[in-house]
Amino acid sequence: MTLPQFAFIKANWHADIVDRALDGFLSEIPAAQVTVYNVPGAFELPMMAQKLALTGRFDAIACAALVVDGGIYRHDFVAGAVVDGLMRVGLDTQVPVLSVSLTPHQFQETDHHKAIFRAHFVEKGKEAARAAKALVDLDRAETRAA
């Protein structure tokens, strides 16, 4: 049986924080099984996830972004649209799509907050990897049983 293949899509906004999710993901899944994609921001995650899911190359897809209140738009609207879009991609394509897309209510561009969220994204990346592996294992077990 071939090794599972995973896509990891990450938004470039706040890359110094978001990229830590990839670090966490790669601590659980070998890099040889992960193809990394960058998109400009969180809003682009669902479209890229859909394109990748439809290729049939990936057993699961993880997406990471940090959506913060920039004072100009409703960040909760963006975050909701992103998570809803990712869920729809997974349901429509039957490829698991996991979200490491976080929307803190009190994020500030301080060293303290950045350090907290960097560490948090590492943990969330690990959690996404474990969930992705578990879902792939379940799918493969179901396929063998059928």
Secondary structure, DSSP 4 states (H G I P E B T S, - for coil): -PPP-EEEEEESTTHHHHHHHHHHHHTTS-GGGEEEEEESSGGGHHHHHHHHHHHT--SEEEEEEE----SSS-HHHHHHHHHHHHHHHHHHH-S-EEEEEE--SS--SSHHHHHHHHHHHHHHHHHHHHHHHHHHHHHHHHHHH-
